[in-house]
Amino acid sequence: MTAADRVRPYIRKTHLTHSRPFSDLVNADVWFKLESLQITGSFKARGAVNKILSLKDQEKEQGVVSASTGNHGAAVAYAAGELNIGCTIYVPDDASPTKLENMEQFGAKIKVHGDDCIKAEEKARQVSISTGETYVSPYNDPFVMAGQGTLGVEIESQCDGLDVIIISVGGGGLIGGTAGYLKSVWPEIHVIGCSPENSAVMIHSMKAGRVLDLESRPTLSDGTAGGIEENSITFPICCNVIDESILVTENEIKKAMITYMEKEHQLLEGAAGTAVAALIKKKDDLHGKRVGVVICGGNISLDTVREILN
């Protein structure tokens, strides 16, 4: 059974919608893949569901543990709840209250540890070793990445082909899974990976040819922020499937989010705003092309919306 077949009963097939305003703005044929309308509000549900469905019965009985600043935690909690599996999520003390609330409503047991996600992740891995609970990585796991790749399967079924796909890059699971699949069916597709200048560990690592340990500054794109595990399976895949990388500033992300909310009448989170910012930044090179943009999530607090609009 493929990952797409496995996860289908548990996720939504989200819309691939044509955008007249953005098509006019960049003089191209622009399509948005609306994972902001996915269960839990982001694409993360795909990978978490595929991973948890892969567990053996004994592993399910022992439960799962993970670390997250929000979207991945909510996805793991949702997947665990669907299969009646115990779930604990470790979070840093600066995690978004809105995203914590999203995790809790899906039944996660929340534990705060450390002042960044790396420390929370280290704690979750320690707990996994000591208790036997399965650790669910947000990206560094073949089942998680295959689950994220089901997004590409849907895109293929929803259009006649794309010339370009733009996807935000954090740990690399989304772009690795999605672009890896799309390149297998549309070999000529041009894959653009984008990150905020304030946190672009994967992009800088790709340029260096090895995983770097870099500090991340605060960013609206909190869903892509943070480091990468040294031996992550996503690193060589990203090096292979990403044809072009783009960095965007916080101001570019902010302006892109405002433009999207104004023209599309939908909310999006900062990581999705990063992809929209890359689309706008690349507009001179996209004339006449069929361009897909992944709106990877919509979990944004009202405080952040007010901050952006003001």
Helices and strands as residue ranges (DSSP letters): H 3-7, G 8-10, E 16-18, H 20-26, E 29-34, G 35-37, G 39-41, H 44-53, H 57-62, E 64-67, H 71-82, E 87-91, H 97-105, E 109-112, H 117-131, E 134-135, H 142-158, E 164-168, H 173-185, E 190-196, H 201-208, G 222-224, H 234-241, E 244-248, H 250-264, H 270-281, G 283-285, E 290-295, H 302-309
